[in-house]
Amino acid sequence: MALHTIEPWIPEEWDGPVLQKINQLSAVEALGRVEPMTTATKHVPRSGGMGMDVLGKGDSYSEDASTDDEVLLTARKLGYAISFAEEDLADTAGLVDVVNTKKLDWATSYAKYFDNATLGVNGAEAMGSGRPFTSVYKAARTTDSNVSYTADANYVLAGDNLGAVTFTDTGDVVTFSQPHGLVIGDRVVPGAVTTTTGITAGTTYYVLTVPSTTTVTLSATSGGATLALTTNGSAISMTKLGVTYSSLSRTLGLYETSDWFDPTRTIVIAAPSFLQYVRDVKDTQGRPIFQQGAGASADTLFGYTVRWSLGARVSTAATHAPTGNPLLIVGNQDLLIVGKRSGPETFAADATFGPGFNTDETKMKMRARRGFAVGHPAGLAVLEAS
């Protein structure tokens, strides 16, 4: 790439270090189903499924009544720019090193940003709010009547459901129908609450005391004041937070029982922080569910290949450095639809007559134009660790 002329956008080589870095770090770029885009938008058909019947001689064919619609891919421009001082670029050897280093830095940030935007953003698509796509997380938690999907049907909050509970005003006691196994400091989340006030469904609380094997008191903070429960009532569930065998198995089961299960196309994408949880988890027969790959072999979870992604975390807006709850997503990779219009590509103009003329700076921009859509929310399942 010559930096002494103003040139058009130059695509990165397919076997070059920038593309290699992106495919190493971005699970969605590497595994998603690619749809070439020659315009800013593209409509991609998706199926609502189809029934089947057995017919006798002379019988009428049943007509499929499922809804076939489409998803819209909109190419979004994901990019960044950098300036180089001409004095620092005088040495040709130095020029190559600096430019290639920054290209790889861009590729790293792009990979994490793209995965976060497509996997973990928790709000509806809105460019002005930093949400370029509807992510897998958002799709899993939103009703889609076009394909008869109900919000949270394929969403699991990591932990064990300890069953329904009752709340007692006197003593602010939570009572379980069976031994709960909780200890002081454990985190719990109630389901829908009836009658009682002072406790909110979906909010995390801490076990403060354990009066018996079937009762506890709670606090809003670890070691804080007793949570005041006003009026006797109940909750449909109480979940002990934590990545457990049952929550992992339940998440995979949601996908494995769907019409989109295909063992040859199944992928698991997870934030690397899940490693600390799954290393010691064993099945009911005492066998490890996680196998760390050796050499060129990939890591596996329940026998499925795992791709680790730093972008697989919940965030309110897409970012290359998400810090929200880690996610594990399992499903059919063909339902991660990636529209590719152009890039990654580079545009450079040097200080001779470019935009950096007055400051003796060479300017370089890098971008990729991508679209993304979830093919069907029922074909992917999401586990959120808290």
N, C-alpha and C positions, 0 to 999 in steps of 0.2 A: 504494500500500500504506500503510494507516494503521498507525502504530506505537503508538497509544495505547489499543489494545484487544488482547486475546488472541484471535487469529483462527486458523482452520484453515489447513492448508497451501495456499499460493497458487501455482498453476503459473506458470512463466515463459511469456511470450507466444511463440508459435512463430516469429514474425518479429522478436522482440526481440533486443537485443544479446547476452544470455547464450547463447541458442541459436545465434546467428550465430558467436560466439566458439568454442563447442564444436565446431560443424561445420567451422570453419576449422582447428582444431588436432587434432581426434580423427578419424583416418582410419576407425576402426571404427564410430564413431557415424555418420559421414557416408556410409559405403559399405556397411555390413553389411546383411544381410537382416533386416528387422524382423518380430518375432513379438509381437503384443500379448499382454500377460499380465494376467489379472483375478484370479489367485490367486498364491500364493507360488511355485508350481512349475507347469511345463507340459511335457508330453511332446511332442516334435516328431519325426515319422517321418523316417527317412533311408533311402535306398535303397542296397543293395549292388550295384546294376546288374542288367542282364538280358541274356540271350543272344538270338540270332536265328538262324533256320534257313530254308532253302528246302524246300518240301514238294511232292512229287509227288502226283498223284491217288491218294487212298486212303491216303496216308502218315499215320502218327501224329505228332501234335505233340510235340516235345521239351518237357519240363517244366523250367522255370527252377528251379535249385537254389541260387541266391544267397541270402544272408541279409539279410533286411530287419529292421532293428531301429529304435531310436529314441534320440534324445539328450534329456537332461533339462535344462531351463532352470530354474535356481533364482534367484529375484530376490534380489540382495544390495543392502544399503543402503549407498551411498557418499555420505558427507557430512562436513560440518564446521560448527563454530559460531564466532561472533565476538561480542564485547561492545563496545558503544559507551557512552562516558561521556555522561550526560545533558547535562552542561555543553557538550560538544562538539557536541551535536545541537540546541542551542537555536535556532540559525539554520536556518530551513526550507530555505533554499537550500543551506546546508552539509550538511544532512541528506541531501538527494537525491544530492549529489555523493559523500558518503562511502559511502552504502549502495550506489549503483550501481558505484562503484569496487571495493568489496569483492565484489560479485556477480561482476564480471568477473574478479577475482583467483581466486575460487572456480572459475569456469568454466575458466580456464586450467589450474589444478591438476587439476581433475576430468578434463579432456581427456587430459592426459598420464598420469594415474593409470589411467584406463580402458584406454587403448591399451597401457600396460605390462602391466596385468593380463591382457589378452586376447591379447597378442602375444608377450611376452617372458619371463614368469615360468617358471622352469625346474623347478619342483616340482609335484607332484600337488595338486589342489584341496584346500585345508585352511584353513578360516576362521581357526582359531586361530594359524596360521602366516602370515597375511597373504596368502593365495592364494585369492581368491574364486572363480576359475574355472580350468579347464584351458586353458592358452594354446595358441596355434598352435605355438609353439616346443616345448612339452611334448608336444603331440599328434604332431608330426613325429618326435620322438625316442623314442616309446613304441609298442610292438607293440599292435595292436588286432585280435584274432583275429576279432571279429564282422564285420569288413569286409576280412579277409585283408591287413592292412597290417603290414609288418615295420618295427621301429624303425630310424630313420635312412634309410629308403628314399628319402625326399624331403628329406634334409638334406645340405647341402654346407658344409664348412669352407673358407672362401675361400683359394685358393691353387692351385698346380699340382702334380699328382701326378707325381713324378719316377721312379716305378717302384719295383720291389723293390730292396732293398739287402742287403749282407752285412756282418757285423761281425767284425773281427779283434782278438783279445785283444792280440796283440803290436802295440804302437804305437797301440792304441785307434782304429783306422781304420775309417771307414765307406766302403764301395765301392759305386759305382753301375754299372749295366750299360752305361750310355752317358754321354756328357758331361752334367754336371749344370747347368752355368751358374751355380753358386752363388759368392757372394763372402763375404768375412769380414763377420760381423754379420748375415747373413741368418738368419731364423727358420725352423725346420723342425719337423715333427711326424711321428714314426714311426707306422706302422700296427702290427698285431699282431706281437709279437716272439716268435721261437722261440729257445730255448736261452740266448741271451746275457742276462746280468743287468747291472744298472747303468744300463739305459735302459728307459723305460716307455712303452708305447703310449699315444698321445693327449696326451703331455706336450710342451710347447714347449721346444726347445733352440736354441742359437745356434751358427752356424758359427764355429769358432775359427781353424782354418788350412785352407788349400786346397793340399795337396801336389801334386795333379795335376788334370786335367780330369774325372777320374772318382772322386776320393777327397777326403774331408774328415775333420777331427776336430771334435768338438763340445764345448760347454760348457753347463752348466746355467744360466749367467748370461752376459750380454754381456761378453766380454773376460775371463771367469773362468778357472778351472782346467780342464784337459783332463778330459773325461768319461771315467771309467775303465770300459772294457767288459770284462767278465769272461766268458770262454769264447766261442769262435767261434760265430756264429749268424747270424740273418737277420731281416728284417722284410718283411712283404708289400708295404709301400709307404713312401715318404718324401715328405711334402708340403711344398713351399715355401709359407709363408704369404704372403698378399697378395691383394688384390682384382684379379683379372686377367680378360681377355676370356674365357678358357676357363671359369673358375669362374662367371662371370655367365651365360654361355651355357649351361653345364651345368645351372644352377639353373632357368632358364627351360625348358630342354628336358625336365626331369623333369615339369613341369606340362603342357607342350605335348603330350607323348606320353600323357597320362592321359585317361581317359574323361570327365573333367570340364572339358577344355579348351573354352572358348567365347570367341572373340575379342571378342564384344560385351560380355562380362561379366568380362574379364580386368583385374585391377588389380595394380599394384606398390606396396607400402608399404615405405618405407625410412627409416632414421634419417638425418637431414641430414648426418651425417659421411660418408656414402657419396658425397656430392658431390665431395669431394676425390679420390676414387678414380676415379669414372666420367667426369669431365670430359675426361681425356686418353686414355681407352681407345678404341681403334679396332678395327674388325673386320679380317678377313684381307685385305680389299681397301683398307684404309687409310681407311675411312669411320668417322666418330664414331658410337658407339652411343647416346650421350646427346645430346639436343637440349633446350636451355633454352627454355622458352616465353616468348613476348613478349606483353605486354598481358594479355588474358584467356586466352590459350592456356596449357595446362598443360605442364609438363616431361614429356618422354617418354624411355623407355629401351627400345631395340630396337623402337620404335614404340608401346609401351604407356604409357598415362598413369601417372605417378608421383605418389603422395601422400606427402609427407614427414611423419614423425611422431617427435616427441621421446620418445615412449614405446616406440619400437621398439628396445629394448636388453634384453639378458639381465639378469635380476635374480632373487634368491632369494625375494623377497617383493615384492608390488606396491608401487610408489612413484611419486610425481609427479616425482621427480628421479633416474631411473635412470642409472647410470654404467658398466654392464657392456658387454660386446661389442656393437657395433651389428649390427642385423639388416636384411636385405632379404627381403621375403616377396612371392611372386608366386602368383596363383591366381584362382580363380573367386570373385567377391565374394559370391555367393549362399551360399557355404559358411561365411561369417562370420555366424553366427546370433545376432542381438541381441534378447533379450527385454526389452520395455519395459513395466514395470508402472506407474510414475509418475515424474514429474519430468522435468527439474529443477524443483524447487519450493522455496518459502521459507516459514518460519514465524518470526514475530517477536512478542515480548512486551516492553512498555516497563517502565520502572522504577516506574510508578505502583502496580502491584500484581503484577507478574510476578516471575520468579525473581531478578531483579536489584534488587528493592525495597530491600534493606538496603545496597546499594552504589551506588545511583543509576545503574544501568546498564541499557541496553536490550540484550536478547539477540536474536540472529538466527541461525537455523539454515538451512542449505541442503543438499539431498540429491537424489539420483536413485536409483531402484530399478531395477536392471538384472540381466538374466541373460545368459549367453553360452555358446555351445558351437560346436565345430568340426563342420561338417556331414560332412566326410569328409577324413581326413588326406592321402589320395592326390591330392586336388584343390588342394593348396597346397604350395609348395616354399619352403624356408628356406635362406638363405645367411647364415652367420655370419662376420663379419670379426674377426680377432684382432690 
